[in-house]
Amino acid sequence: MMDGLKSASRLSFVRPNAAPFLFLNVSQTGMSGDEFSQFLLKNYGVPTDGGAFFGSDSHVRLLFGAPDEVILTAAKRIAAASEEYFSR
């Protein structure tokens, strides 16, 4: 997941210690975590959770509970989404 997200423009994250999920900071998009989560699902088919429930409305939560190839595909789609969003 982290390797696939390295190319995601203006999105950041902190490497998790042991948790099976990653919080992706989407604050530079100007969208809330819930809005970005909906954008990803609607336009790229990537399910995420908005971060407000977990304490931060400027994040989305990404889970690692899938095979590696599915995780990498999701990360590449998120990177493509950030490129599309910031190229507007």
MDTraj code that builds the backbone (N, CA, C; nanometers):
import mdtraj as md
import numpy as np

residues = "MET MET ASP GLY LEU LYS SER ALA SER ARG LEU SER PHE VAL ARG PRO ASN ALA ALA PRO PHE LEU PHE LEU ASN VAL SER GLN THR GLY MET SER GLY ASP GLU PHE SER GLN PHE LEU LEU LYS ASN TYR GLY VAL PRO THR ASP GLY GLY ALA PHE PHE GLY SER ASP SER HIS VAL ARG LEU LEU PHE GLY ALA PRO ASP GLU VAL ILE LEU THR ALA ALA LYS ARG ILE ALA ALA ALA SER GLU GLU TYR PHE SER ARG".split()
xyz = np.array([
    [0.0831, -0.1188, 0.0000],
    [0.0000, 0.0000, 0.0000],
    [0.0872, 0.1246, 0.0000],
    [0.1855, 0.1276, 0.0865],
    [0.2703, 0.2467, 0.0979],
    [0.3501, 0.2703, -0.0295],
    [0.4015, 0.1654, -0.0909],
    [0.4756, 0.1814, -0.2163],
    [0.3871, 0.2394, -0.3249],
    [0.2633, 0.1929, -0.3338],
    [0.1718, 0.2419, -0.4354],
    [0.1277, 0.3845, -0.4130],
    [0.1304, 0.4311, -0.2877],
    [0.0862, 0.5662, -0.2560],
    [0.1966, 0.6707, -0.2640],
    [0.3198, 0.6278, -0.2808],
    [0.4315, 0.7232, -0.2847],
    [0.4158, 0.8275, -0.3945],
    [0.3508, 0.7904, -0.5041],
    [0.3353, 0.8843, -0.6153],
    [0.2070, 0.9661, -0.6060],
    [0.1314, 0.9513, -0.5001],
    [0.0050, 1.0241, -0.4854],
    [0.0322, 1.1700, -0.4508],
    [0.0017, 1.2575, -0.5446],
    [0.0268, 1.4004, -0.5250],
    [-0.0460, 1.4556, -0.4034],
    [0.0296, 1.5212, -0.3184],
    [-0.0209, 1.5968, -0.2043],
    [-0.1003, 1.5159, -0.1027],
    [-0.0893, 1.3850, -0.1081],
    [-0.1490, 1.3006, -0.0058],
    [-0.0353, 1.2442, 0.0773],
    [-0.0549, 1.2368, 0.2072],
    [0.0535, 1.1884, 0.2929],
    [0.0000, 1.0885, 0.3946],
    [0.0911, 1.0170, 0.4544],
    [0.0566, 0.9190, 0.5564],
    [0.1778, 0.8945, 0.6430],
    [0.1536, 0.8384, 0.7587],
    [0.2593, 0.7966, 0.8500],
    [0.2593, 0.6449, 0.8505],
    [0.3760, 0.5872, 0.8382],
    [0.3892, 0.4404, 0.8371],
    [0.3305, 0.3837, 0.9664],
    [0.2334, 0.2926, 0.9565],
    [0.1744, 0.2354, 1.0788],
    [0.2720, 0.1406, 1.1482],
    [0.2615, 0.1340, 1.2806],
    [0.3491, 0.0447, 1.3565],
    [0.3060, -0.1005, 1.3462],
    [0.1803, -0.1288, 1.3762],
    [0.1362, -0.2681, 1.3757],
    [-0.0079, -0.2831, 1.3290],
    [-0.0768, -0.1742, 1.3063],
    [-0.2183, -0.1796, 1.2699],
    [-0.2367, -0.2248, 1.1249],
    [-0.3489, -0.2921, 1.0953],
    [-0.3749, -0.3379, 0.9584],
    [-0.4437, -0.2321, 0.8731],
    [-0.4196, -0.1052, 0.9053],
    [-0.4782, 0.0023, 0.8267],
    [-0.3846, 0.1215, 0.8240],
    [-0.4139, 0.2128, 0.7324],
    [-0.3313, 0.3309, 0.7123],
    [-0.4232, 0.4517, 0.7076],
    [-0.3863, 0.5602, 0.7738],
    [-0.4610, 0.6852, 0.7641],
    [-0.3928, 0.7734, 0.6607],
    [-0.4692, 0.8089, 0.5589],
    [-0.4190, 0.8906, 0.4490],
    [-0.4695, 1.0329, 0.4682],
    [-0.3766, 1.1277, 0.4795],
    [-0.4112, 1.2682, 0.4984],
    [-0.4526, 1.3274, 0.3643],
    [-0.5770, 1.3744, 0.3564],
    [-0.6295, 1.4314, 0.2317],
    [-0.6581, 1.5808, 0.2459],
    [-0.6037, 1.6444, 0.3476],
    [-0.6357, 1.7849, 0.3771],
    [-0.6020, 1.8789, 0.2621],
    [-0.5006, 1.8479, 0.1834],
    [-0.4635, 1.9379, 0.0728],
    [-0.5625, 1.9336, -0.0438],
    [-0.6537, 1.8383, -0.0422],
    [-0.7549, 1.8334, -0.1479],
    [-0.8643, 1.9365, -0.1257],
    [-0.8775, 1.9835, -0.0022],
    [-0.9872, 2.0738, 0.0309],
    [-1.1165, 1.9987, 0.0595],
    [-1.1128, 1.8663, 0.0490],
    [-1.2286, 1.7842, 0.0805],
    [-1.2121, 1.7247, 0.2196],
    [-1.3244, 1.6929, 0.2808],
    [-1.3173, 1.6193, 0.4068],
    [-1.2810, 1.4748, 0.3750],
    [-1.2466, 1.4008, 0.4759],
    [-1.2175, 1.2594, 0.4564],
    [-1.3376, 1.1849, 0.4004],
    [-1.4570, 1.2191, 0.4494],
    [-1.5783, 1.1548, 0.3985],
    [-1.6005, 1.1884, 0.2512],
    [-1.5790, 1.3134, 0.2134],
    [-1.5966, 1.3538, 0.0735],
    [-1.4953, 1.2839, -0.0171],
    [-1.3692, 1.2781, 0.0272],
    [-1.2668, 1.2114, -0.0533],
    [-1.2955, 1.0621, -0.0627],
    [-1.3445, 1.0039, 0.0449],
    [-1.3804, 0.8633, 0.0449],
    [-1.4888, 0.8364, -0.0598],
    [-1.5894, 0.9215, -0.0650],
    [-1.6954, 0.9072, -0.1650],
    [-1.6421, 0.9274, -0.3068],
    [-1.5518, 1.0232, -0.3245],
    [-1.4876, 1.0488, -0.4543],
    [-1.4134, 0.9237, -0.5022],
    [-1.3385, 0.8603, -0.4119],
    [-1.2645, 0.7393, -0.4482],
    [-1.3579, 0.6248, -0.4861],
    [-1.4631, 0.6070, -0.4092],
    [-1.5551, 0.4977, -0.4367],
    [-1.6308, 0.5203, -0.5682],
    [-1.6832, 0.6396, -0.5859],
    [-1.7642, 0.6700, -0.7041],
    [-1.6824, 0.6683, -0.8330],
    [-1.5648, 0.7259, -0.8298],
    [-1.4864, 0.7445, -0.9520],
    [-1.3793, 0.6387, -0.9766],
    [-1.3367, 0.5685, -0.8719],
    [-1.2261, 0.4736, -0.8857],
    [-1.2548, 0.3352, -0.8275],
    [-1.3722, 0.3180, -0.7679],
    [-1.4092, 0.1878, -0.7142],
    [-1.3259, 0.1432, -0.5953],
    [-1.2696, 0.2399, -0.5222],
    [-1.1863, 0.2067, -0.4054],
    [-1.2644, 0.2391, -0.2783],
    [-1.3023, 0.1366, -0.2015],
    [-1.3729, 0.1627, -0.0759],
    [-1.2765, 0.2024, 0.0352],
    [-1.3085, 0.3098, 0.1030],
    [-1.2315, 0.3566, 0.2182],
    [-1.3317, 0.4037, 0.3230],
    [-1.2823, 0.4360, 0.4391],
    [-1.3659, 0.4942, 0.5440],
    [-1.3218, 0.6374, 0.5659],
    [-1.4167, 0.7303, 0.5728],
    [-1.3833, 0.8662, 0.6113],
    [-1.3266, 0.8657, 0.7517],
    [-1.2350, 0.9549, 0.7805],
    [-1.1654, 0.9531, 0.9084],
    [-1.2363, 1.0180, 1.0244],
    [-1.3490, 1.0867, 1.0003],
    [-1.4166, 1.1582, 1.1087],
    [-1.4527, 1.0645, 1.2237],
    [-1.5020, 0.9463, 1.1923],
    [-1.5392, 0.8495, 1.2955],
    [-1.4190, 0.8096, 1.3802],
    [-1.2996, 0.8160, 1.3209],
    [-1.1772, 0.7739, 1.3897],
    [-1.1007, 0.8918, 1.4488],
    [-1.1596, 1.0127, 1.4420],
    [-1.1006, 1.1275, 1.5084],
    [-1.0380, 1.2321, 1.4197],
    [-1.0379, 1.2140, 1.2876],
    [-0.9796, 1.3149, 1.2004],
    [-1.0570, 1.3247, 1.0696],
    [-1.1224, 1.4380, 1.0508],
    [-1.2002, 1.4591, 0.9293],
    [-1.1136, 1.4890, 0.8080],
    [-0.9839, 1.5016, 0.8257],
    [-0.8948, 1.5298, 0.7121],
    [-0.8208, 1.4039, 0.6658],
    [-0.8701, 1.2872, 0.7053],
    [-0.8073, 1.1600, 0.6689],
    [-0.9100, 1.0614, 0.6158],
    [-0.8613, 0.9630, 0.5430],
    [-0.9392, 0.8437, 0.5114],
    [-0.8614, 0.7249, 0.5645],
    [-0.9349, 0.6197, 0.5976],
    [-0.8711, 0.4993, 0.6520],
    [-0.8709, 0.3917, 0.5444],
    [-0.7534, 0.3364, 0.5197],
    [-0.7350, 0.2304, 0.4210],
    [-0.7011, 0.1021, 0.4942],
    [-0.7720, -0.0065, 0.4615],
    [-0.7458, -0.1348, 0.5254],
    [-0.6555, -0.2208, 0.4386],
    [-0.5771, -0.3084, 0.5009],
    [-0.4854, -0.3980, 0.4300],
    [-0.5407, -0.5394, 0.4194],
    [-0.6698, -0.5605, 0.4404],
    [-0.7254, -0.6950, 0.4480],
    [-0.7597, -0.7575, 0.3141],
    [-0.6681, -0.7571, 0.2216],
    [-0.6913, -0.8170, 0.0896],
    [-0.5578, -0.8696, 0.0368],
    [-0.5619, -0.9500, -0.0683],
    [-0.4361, -0.9965, -0.1284],
    [-0.3501, -0.8789, -0.1765],
    [-0.2204, -0.9003, -0.1805],
    [-0.1261, -0.7944, -0.2169],
    [-0.1602, -0.7261, -0.3485],
    [-0.1989, -0.8034, -0.4507],
    [-0.2273, -0.7431, -0.5806],
    [-0.3500, -0.6518, -0.5747],
    [-0.4473, -0.6842, -0.4906],
    [-0.5655, -0.5989, -0.4744],
    [-0.5261, -0.4696, -0.4033],
    [-0.4428, -0.4808, -0.3009],
    [-0.3957, -0.3639, -0.2271],
    [-0.3160, -0.2715, -0.3191],
    [-0.2258, -0.3266, -0.3985],
    [-0.1454, -0.2454, -0.4896],
    [-0.2332, -0.1769, -0.5947],
    [-0.3315, -0.2474, -0.6465],
    [-0.4236, -0.1870, -0.7436],
    [-0.4996, -0.0712, -0.6804],
    [-0.5473, -0.0898, -0.5585],
    [-0.6185, 0.0171, -0.4886],
    [-0.5276, 0.1383, -0.4675],
    [-0.4037, 0.1150, -0.4261],
    [-0.3095, 0.2246, -0.4041],
    [-0.2824, 0.3000, -0.5342],
    [-0.2683, 0.2276, -0.6438],
    [-0.2457, 0.2934, -0.7732],
    [-0.3673, 0.3743, -0.8154],
    [-0.4865, 0.3252, -0.7859],
    [-0.6077, 0.4006, -0.8180],
    [-0.6172, 0.5278, -0.7332],
    [-0.5769, 0.5185, -0.6067],
    [-0.5771, 0.6374, -0.5203],
    [-0.4776, 0.7400, -0.5733],
    [-0.3599, 0.6948, -0.6142],
    [-0.2607, 0.7861, -0.6722],
    [-0.3158, 0.8499, -0.7993],
    [-0.3834, 0.7730, -0.8833],
    [-0.4442, 0.8273, -1.0060],
    [-0.5526, 0.9285, -0.9712],
    [-0.6300, 0.9011, -0.8672],
    [-0.7340, 0.9942, -0.8242],
    [-0.6741, 1.1263, -0.7801],
    [-0.5625, 1.1207, -0.7067],
    [-0.4992, 1.2459, -0.6619],
    [-0.4439, 1.3229, -0.7811],
    [-0.3876, 1.2531, -0.8778],
    [-0.3370, 1.3204, -0.9983],
    [-0.4508, 1.3878, -1.0732],
    [-0.5632, 1.3176, -1.0895],
    [-0.6787, 1.3757, -1.1577],
    [-0.7291, 1.4977, -1.0823],
    [-0.7444, 1.4841, -0.9516],
    [-0.7999, 1.5927, -0.8719],
    [-0.7130, 1.7179, -0.8797],
    [-0.5827, 1.7022, -0.8679],
    [-0.4945, 1.8187, -0.8647],
    [-0.4599, 1.8725, -1.0028],
    [-0.4958, 1.8004, -1.1082],
    [-0.4697, 1.8524, -1.2426],
    [-0.5848, 1.9362, -1.2952],
    [-0.6910, 1.9471, -1.2179],
    [-0.8071, 2.0282, -1.2587],
    [-0.7751, 2.1738, -1.2608],
])
top = md.Topology()
chain = top.add_chain()
for i, resn in enumerate(residues, 1):
    res = top.add_residue(resn, chain, resSeq=i)
    for name in ("N", "CA", "C"):
        top.add_atom(name, md.element.get_by_symbol(name[0]), res)
traj = md.Trajectory(xyz[None], top)
